[in-house]
Amino acid sequence: MKTKGFTKWLNVGVAAVLTSTVALAGCSGSKEADSNSKDANGKKPEISATVYDRGLVPQEEGTIEKNRWTEWINSNGPVNVKFTAIPRNDATAKLTTLFASGSAPDLIFDFSNVLRGQLYAQKQIKPVDDLINKYSTTYKQLLEKYPVLKTVATMPDGKMYGFGIINGLQTNHALYIRADWLKKLNMEPPQTTEDLYKVMKAFAEQDPDGNNKKDTYGTSLAYITNQIINAMFQNVKWVVEDGKLIHDWERSKAATAFKKRLYDEGLVDKDYLTDKSGQKAQQDWVNGKIGMWGGQMTGAAWLQIYESLKKNNPSAEVIVIPLPKSSYGQFSPTIQNPVQITAVINNEAKNPEAIMKYIDFISSETAGKTLKYGLEGTHFTQGKNGCPVLVDKEKEKQLSYAGDFRMLFSPALEGKCGKYEETLNQDNPQEKEFYNMMKKANEYYLNPERPIADITHGEHMPTPPDDIQLIDTSIKKQIDDIWIKAVVSGASYTPDQALAEAKSLWDKAGGKQVDDWYAKWYSENKDKALLRDKLYQFK
């Protein structure tokens, strides 16, 4: 591991970091490196914590467990933290294994409400009410300002189990489309799913890139694009009809029939099932081989994808569009969770007081903004709008992996500057174009008139008891595979056949118990749970 570069940076830069971040943050409320937190020998207490590993750390920066930011945290925080890497795409399995073996770290960072519910039921995480009352300053102030954090952290016994952040209402998934292809083919952005089919057909069959080859697709059915198509048809399993929560099947059939139509007519890459992470679809988009793509918007990685597309296809014009309307209504893709529980404490942790001091530090504006923007003059300058603007593409690589160290920093504390688009440099033409797309995405997707398809953000869905959960999870993949079979099997297996088989499998597995549990939960909690309509209050 190459540590020399960032160790030198830390040795000469800690004072500069503290100076710049205090100036940036104003009054943070953090007591970093408080001498009172040291033991009799003058040493800081030690704790352990998880951090997601997304494979984003450049080789010269070290590893996700040891890099310039972990050293900055340990140099400036009130404790020394030993970090344990958790693969992002397999986090639940890895964390479950660590708890089962008794080797889970003290502080667990994870977005999954399902895992938190399981750990709570197994008594493997600590209630945090008393810790906050006795030892916290910064996080206690955040709770007072945003009492909804207490609401979403409270479990059935009435105690809080976890710490969270306020994101505000922000776009997550977005539907991108090649506007220059539309213009060339004399077509308008699709308003309905039938319009969408016609556009996809034209993109695949009418040579929109003008190379006299039939080498383009309308879209992909992989990963985020697949999720967005499901959202168009409100294919989200649980829907509200006549004031009751029901398990809907017809929407699943409709979404499957639409995907099958695209697949059968060769309008999508038929190898999409091997593209589980969407990397192939992303490359096809960047290389100008598909005309519509579902991606994300918030974060430097998604800007870089746009920049790569423009580098490969300088004349490309890209817009984001509202999701086309289906027979079930018009919806928006998933948004970022506006209020999110991101950390819990292992019940076996030996020094909860030290953990609480670390939580205060890492949730402070000083720490949060350092891990977001880096050093003023090195990584960012103050923009014309008063918000930090990242200015150096090479230096940005040093920040590209830092996001998962600030999972307890609330963007809402920054006001408008907490919005990713406000950090874009509008003197840069491509960043200005991306900024304008983000503004349109916010207009389209953060509108309660086009709500998200789910009854709430997935992280606010309830966690059923183990027996109910077991029924649901044990046959989920089988049912998913049935719908996929209908997409790829041509005339030999239809969406109607898939519907009959999926419902039969659900009934035989005891699915009615699951349906009844969710229906009862909704009936009893619809007025107090953080359901879809309430999410838009954070805008």
C-alpha positions in Angstrom: 0.0 0.0 0.0 1.3 3.4 -0.9 1.0 5.6 2.2 4.0 8.0 1.9 2.0 10.6 -0.1 -0.9 10.9 2.2 1.2 10.6 5.4 3.3 13.5 4.3 0.1 15.4 3.4 -1.2 14.8 6.9 2.0 15.8 8.7 2.1 19.2 7.0 -1.6 19.7 6.5 -3.5 19.0 9.7 -3.2 22.5 10.9 -4.3 23.8 7.5 -7.2 21.4 7.5 -8.4 22.5 10.9 -8.1 26.1 10.0 -9.9 25.8 6.7 -12.6 23.6 7.9 -13.4 25.7 11.0 -13.6 28.7 8.7 -15.8 26.7 6.4 -18.0 25.3 9.0 -18.4 28.2 11.4 -19.5 26.9 14.8 -19.5 23.1 14.6 -20.3 22.1 18.2 -17.6 19.4 17.9 -15.0 18.9 20.6 -12.5 17.1 18.4 -9.4 15.7 20.1 -10.8 16.8 23.5 -8.1 16.1 26.1 -10.7 14.9 28.5 -11.3 11.9 26.3 -7.8 10.5 26.9 -7.0 7.9 29.4 -4.6 8.2 32.3 -1.7 7.4 30.0 -2.7 10.2 27.6 -4.0 7.9 25.0 -7.3 8.2 23.2 -9.8 5.4 23.6 -10.1 2.9 20.8 -13.2 1.8 19.0 -13.9 -0.1 15.8 -16.3 0.8 13.0 -17.4 -0.4 9.6 -17.1 1.4 6.4 -18.5 0.5 3.0 -16.0 -0.7 0.4 -17.2 0.2 -3.1 -13.9 -0.4 -4.8 -13.4 3.4 -5.4 -10.1 4.0 -3.6 -7.3 4.9 -6.0 -4.2 2.7 -5.5 -2.0 5.7 -4.5 -4.5 6.6 -1.8 -4.2 3.3 0.1 -7.3 1.2 1.1 -10.7 2.0 2.4 -9.5 1.0 5.8 -6.3 3.1 5.8 -6.0 6.2 3.8 -5.7 10.0 4.1 -9.2 10.4 5.6 -8.9 7.6 8.1 -5.7 9.2 9.3 -7.3 12.6 9.4 -10.2 11.2 11.5 -7.9 9.6 13.9 -5.6 12.6 14.1 -8.4 15.0 14.8 -11.1 13.0 16.4 -11.6 12.2 20.1 -10.9 8.4 19.6 -8.8 6.1 17.5 -10.9 4.1 15.1 -10.1 0.8 13.6 -12.1 0.5 10.3 -13.5 -2.8 8.9 -14.3 -2.8 5.2 -17.8 -4.1 4.3 -18.5 -4.8 0.6 -21.3 -2.5 -0.4 -23.0 -5.0 -2.8 -23.0 -7.7 -0.1 -23.2 -5.7 3.1 -26.1 -7.5 4.8 -24.5 -10.9 4.3 -21.1 -9.7 5.6 -22.5 -7.9 8.6 -24.8 -10.9 9.5 -21.7 -13.2 9.4 -19.7 -10.8 11.6 -22.5 -10.7 14.2 -22.9 -14.4 14.1 -19.2 -15.0 14.8 -19.1 -12.4 17.6 -16.6 -10.3 15.6 -18.8 -7.3 14.6 -17.2 -3.9 15.2 -18.5 -1.5 17.8 -20.2 0.9 15.4 -22.0 -0.4 12.4 -22.7 1.9 9.4 -25.4 0.6 7.1 -28.5 1.9 5.3 -30.6 -1.3 5.7 -33.7 -0.9 7.9 -34.2 -4.7 7.5 -30.8 -5.5 9.0 -31.4 -3.0 11.8 -34.8 -4.7 12.5 -33.2 -8.1 12.6 -30.4 -7.0 14.9 -32.9 -5.3 17.2 -35.0 -8.5 17.4 -31.9 -10.5 18.2 -30.9 -8.0 20.9 -27.6 -7.4 19.2 -27.7 -3.6 19.2 -27.9 -1.0 22.0 -30.6 1.5 22.7 -29.0 4.9 22.5 -31.3 7.3 24.4 -29.3 7.3 27.6 -26.0 7.6 25.8 -27.2 10.7 24.0 -28.6 12.2 27.1 -25.4 11.6 29.2 -22.6 12.1 26.7 -23.7 13.9 23.5 -23.6 17.6 22.5 -23.6 17.8 18.7 -25.9 14.9 18.0 -28.3 15.9 20.8 -28.6 19.3 19.2 -29.4 17.7 15.8 -32.2 15.6 17.5 -33.7 18.8 19.0 -33.7 20.5 15.7 -35.1 17.5 13.8 -37.2 15.4 16.2 -38.2 13.2 13.2 -34.8 11.5 13.7 -36.1 10.1 17.0 -39.3 8.9 15.3 -37.5 6.9 12.7 -34.9 5.5 15.1 -37.5 4.3 17.7 -38.2 0.6 17.7 -41.3 -1.2 19.2 -40.0 -1.0 22.8 -40.1 2.8 22.6 -36.3 3.3 22.6 -34.0 4.6 19.9 -31.7 2.2 18.2 -29.5 4.1 15.9 -28.3 7.5 14.6 -29.2 9.2 11.5 -29.0 12.2 9.2 -31.3 14.7 7.5 -30.7 14.7 3.7 -33.6 16.9 2.7 -35.5 16.0 -0.5 -33.0 15.1 -3.2 -33.1 13.3 -6.6 -31.5 9.8 -6.7 -32.4 7.9 -9.9 -33.0 9.7 -13.2 -34.1 8.8 -16.7 -31.6 10.1 -19.3 -32.4 10.3 -23.0 -30.4 11.3 -26.1 -32.2 14.5 -27.2 -30.1 14.7 -30.4 -31.4 11.3 -31.4 -34.9 12.4 -30.9 -34.3 15.5 -33.0 -32.7 13.5 -35.8 -35.7 11.1 -35.9 -38.2 14.0 -35.6 -39.6 12.6 -32.3 -40.7 14.2 -29.1 -39.7 13.0 -25.6 -42.1 10.2 -24.7 -45.1 11.1 -22.6 -46.6 7.6 -22.2 -45.2 4.1 -22.1 -46.6 3.5 -25.5 -44.7 6.6 -26.7 -41.7 5.2 -25.0 -42.0 1.9 -26.9 -42.1 3.8 -30.2 -39.0 5.9 -29.3 -37.1 2.7 -28.3 -38.0 1.1 -31.6 -36.8 4.0 -33.6 -33.6 4.2 -31.6 -32.9 0.6 -32.4 -34.0 0.5 -36.0 -33.5 3.9 -37.6 -29.7 4.5 -37.2 -29.9 7.5 -34.8 -26.1 7.8 -34.6 -25.8 8.0 -38.4 -23.1 5.4 -38.9 -25.1 3.3 -41.4 -25.1 0.3 -39.1 -27.8 -1.3 -37.0 -25.7 -1.2 -33.8 -27.8 0.8 -31.4 -30.4 -0.2 -28.8 -33.3 1.7 -27.4 -32.3 1.1 -23.8 -31.2 -1.6 -21.4 -33.1 -3.8 -19.0 -30.3 -4.0 -16.5 -30.1 -2.6 -13.0 -31.3 1.0 -12.5 -33.1 1.2 -15.9 -35.0 -2.0 -15.0 -36.0 -0.4 -11.6 -37.2 2.8 -13.5 -39.4 0.7 -15.8 -40.9 -1.0 -12.8 -41.6 2.5 -11.3 -43.4 3.5 -14.5 -45.9 0.7 -13.9 -45.9 1.0 -10.1 -44.5 -2.5 -10.0 -43.5 -2.2 -6.4 -45.5 -5.1 -4.8 -47.4 -3.1 -2.1 -49.9 -0.5 -3.2 -52.8 1.3 -1.6 -56.2 0.8 -3.1 -59.5 2.0 -1.5 -57.6 3.0 1.6 -56.1 -0.5 2.1 -52.6 -1.9 1.5 -52.7 -4.8 -0.9 -50.2 -7.1 -2.6 -50.7 -6.2 -6.3 -49.9 -8.7 -9.1 -51.4 -7.0 -12.2 -48.8 -4.2 -12.2 -46.0 -6.9 -12.2 -47.6 -8.5 -15.2 -47.9 -5.2 -17.0 -44.2 -4.2 -16.4 -43.2 -7.7 -17.5 -45.2 -7.5 -20.7 -43.6 -4.2 -21.5 -40.1 -5.5 -21.0 -40.9 -8.6 -23.0 -42.0 -6.5 -25.9 -38.7 -4.6 -25.9 -36.8 -7.9 -25.6 -38.7 -9.8 -28.2 -38.3 -7.1 -30.8 -34.5 -6.7 -30.2 -34.8 -3.2 -28.8 -32.5 -4.0 -25.9 -29.4 -6.0 -25.4 -30.5 -9.6 -24.8 -27.5 -10.3 -22.6 -28.8 -8.0 -19.9 -29.2 -10.7 -17.3 -25.4 -11.0 -17.0 -25.2 -7.3 -16.4 -26.2 -7.4 -12.7 -24.4 -4.2 -11.7 -25.3 -2.3 -14.9 -21.7 -1.8 -15.9 -22.3 -3.0 -19.5 -25.3 -0.7 -19.9 -23.3 2.2 -18.5 -20.5 1.5 -21.0 -23.1 1.3 -23.9 -24.5 4.6 -22.8 -21.1 6.2 -22.5 -20.1 4.8 -25.9 -23.3 6.1 -27.6 -24.9 2.7 -28.2 -28.2 3.2 -26.3 -30.5 6.1 -26.4 -32.1 5.9 -23.0 -30.4 5.0 -19.7 -31.4 4.9 -16.0 -28.6 6.2 -13.8 -28.1 8.4 -10.7 -27.5 12.1 -10.5 -26.0 13.0 -7.1 -22.3 12.6 -6.8 -19.1 13.1 -8.8 -19.2 9.6 -10.3 -22.4 10.4 -12.2 -21.0 13.7 -13.5 -17.9 11.8 -14.7 -20.1 9.4 -16.6 -21.7 12.4 -18.4 -18.3 13.8 -19.1 -17.2 10.5 -20.6 -20.2 10.3 -22.8 -19.5 13.9 -24.1 -15.8 13.0 -24.6 -16.8 10.0 -26.8 -19.7 11.7 -28.4 -19.0 15.5 -28.5 -22.3 16.3 -30.3 -24.5 14.3 -27.9 -27.3 16.2 -26.3 -28.7 14.7 -23.1 -31.9 15.6 -21.2 -33.6 14.0 -18.2 -37.4 13.4 -18.6 -40.3 12.7 -16.4 -41.1 9.0 -16.3 -43.7 8.3 -19.0 -47.2 7.7 -17.8 -48.6 4.1 -17.7 -52.1 2.8 -17.3 -51.5 2.9 -13.5 -50.6 6.6 -13.4 -47.4 8.7 -13.5 -44.7 8.2 -11.0 -41.1 9.2 -10.2 -38.1 7.0 -9.7 -36.8 6.4 -6.2 -35.4 9.5 -4.4 -32.8 9.8 -1.7 -34.2 9.1 1.7 -34.8 12.5 3.3 -34.3 11.2 6.8 -32.1 8.2 7.2 -30.8 6.0 10.0 -27.2 5.1 9.1 -25.5 3.7 12.2 -26.1 1.4 15.2 -24.0 0.3 18.2 -23.1 -3.3 18.7 -24.5 -4.5 22.0 -21.1 -6.0 22.9 -19.3 -2.7 22.5 -17.1 -2.1 25.5 -16.9 1.7 25.5 -20.2 3.3 24.5 -19.1 6.7 25.9 -16.2 6.8 23.5 -18.5 5.8 20.6 -20.8 8.6 21.5 -17.9 11.1 21.4 -16.9 9.8 18.0 -20.5 10.1 16.7 -20.6 13.8 17.9 -17.3 14.4 16.1 -18.1 12.7 12.8 -21.6 14.3 12.7 -20.1 17.8 13.2 -19.9 20.3 10.4 -16.2 20.5 10.7 -15.7 16.7 10.1 -18.6 16.4 7.6 -17.4 19.3 5.4 -13.8 18.3 5.5 -14.8 14.8 4.3 -17.0 16.3 1.6 -14.9 19.2 0.3 -11.4 18.7 1.5 -9.1 21.7 1.8 -9.9 25.2 0.6 -7.5 26.2 -2.2 -6.6 22.6 -2.7 -9.9 20.8 -3.3 -12.4 23.6 -3.4 -13.0 27.4 -3.6 -16.0 29.4 -2.6 -18.3 29.6 -5.5 -20.3 32.6 -6.7 -23.4 31.2 -4.9 -21.5 31.1 -1.6 -21.1 27.3 -1.7 -17.9 25.3 -1.9 -17.1 24.4 -5.5 -14.7 21.5 -6.3 -12.1 22.8 -8.8 -9.3 20.3 -9.5 -10.3 17.0 -11.2 -7.1 15.2 -10.0 -7.6 16.4 -6.4 -11.2 15.3 -6.6 -10.0 11.7 -6.8 -8.8 12.2 -3.2 -12.4 12.8 -2.2 -14.0 10.3 -4.5 -14.2 7.6 -1.8 -14.7 9.8 1.3 -18.5 9.8 1.2 -18.9 6.7 3.3 -17.0 8.3 6.2 -19.6 11.0 6.5 -22.7 8.8 6.8 -23.6 10.8 10.0 -23.2 14.3 8.4 -26.6 15.9 7.6 -26.6 17.7 4.2 -29.6 19.7 5.5 -27.2 21.6 7.9 -25.7 23.3 4.8 -28.9 24.7 3.5 -28.8 25.1 -0.3 -25.1 24.2 -0.2 -26.1 20.7 0.9 -27.4 20.0 -2.6 -24.8 18.4 -4.8 -25.7 20.5 -7.8 -24.7 23.7 -5.9 -21.1 22.4 -5.8 -20.8 22.2 -9.6 -18.6 24.8 -11.3 -20.8 26.6 -13.7 -17.9 28.2 -15.5 -17.2 24.7 -16.8 -19.6 24.0 -19.7 -20.2 20.4 -19.0 -20.7 20.9 -15.3 -23.2 23.7 -16.1 -25.1 21.3 -18.5 -25.2 18.7 -15.7 -26.3 21.4 -13.2 -29.2 22.2 -15.5 -30.2 18.6 -15.9 -30.2 18.2 -12.1 -32.5 21.2 -11.7 -34.9 19.6 -14.2 -34.7 16.3 -12.4 -35.6 18.0 -9.2 -38.5 19.7 -10.9 -39.7 16.4 -12.3 -39.0 13.9 -9.6 -39.5 15.8 -6.3 -43.1 16.7 -7.1 -45.9 15.0 -5.1 -48.0 15.3 -8.2 -45.7 12.6 -9.7 -44.9 10.7 -6.5 -42.5 7.8 -6.1 -44.1 4.6 -6.9 -43.6 3.0 -3.5 -45.8 3.7 -0.5 -42.7 5.2 1.2 -38.9 5.1 0.8 -37.8 1.5 1.2 -35.8 2.3 4.4 -39.0 3.3 6.1 -40.8 0.1 5.4 -41.5 -2.0 8.5 -39.5 -5.0 9.5 -41.9 -8.0 9.9 -41.3 -10.7 12.6 -38.9 -13.5 11.6 -41.5 -16.0 10.6 -43.2 -13.5 8.2 -39.9 -12.4 6.9 -38.8 -15.9 6.2 -41.8 -16.6 4.0 -41.2 -13.5 2.0 -37.5 -13.9 1.5 -37.5 -17.6 0.9 -39.4 -17.4 -2.3 -38.5 -13.9 -3.5 -35.8 -15.0 -5.9 -38.1 -17.8 -7.3 -40.8 -15.3 -8.1 -38.3 -12.8 -9.6 -37.0 -15.6 -11.8 -40.6 -16.4 -13.0 -41.1 -12.9 -14.2 -37.6 -12.9 -15.9 -38.5 -16.2 -17.6 -41.6 -14.5 -19.1 -39.4 -11.7 -20.5 -36.8 -13.9 -22.2 -38.8 -17.0 -23.3 -40.6 -15.7 -26.3 -44.0 -17.2 -27.1 -43.4 -20.3 -25.0 -44.0 -18.6 -21.7 -46.3 -15.5 -21.4 -46.8 -12.9 -18.7 -50.2 -14.5 -18.0 -48.5 -17.9 -17.3 -45.9 -16.1 -15.1 -48.7 -14.4 -13.1 -50.5 -17.7 -12.5 -47.3 -19.5 -11.5 -46.1 -16.7 -9.2 -49.4 -16.4 -7.4 -49.6 -20.1 -6.9 -46.1 -20.3 -5.5 -46.8 -17.3 -3.2 -50.0 -19.0 -1.9 -48.3 -22.3 -1.3 -45.5 -20.7 0.6 -47.9 -19.1 3.0 -47.9 -15.6 1.4 -51.3 -14.8 2.7 -49.8 -14.5 6.2 -47.3 -11.9 4.8 -50.1 -10.0 3.0 -52.2 -9.9 6.1 -49.3 -8.7 8.3 -48.5 -5.8 6.0 -52.2 -4.9 5.6 -52.6 -4.9 9.4 -49.5 -2.8 9.8 -50.7 -0.2 7.3 -54.1 0.0 8.9 -52.6 0.6 12.3 -49.7 2.9 11.3 -50.8 4.9 8.2 -51.4 8.0 10.2 -48.1 8.0 12.1 -45.6 6.2 9.8 -43.4 8.2 7.5 -45.3 7.4 4.3 -44.9 8.8 0.9 -46.9 12.0 1.2 -44.9 13.0 4.3 -41.6 12.7 2.5 -42.3 15.8 0.5 -42.3 18.0 3.6 -38.5 17.9 3.5 -38.3 19.8 0.1 
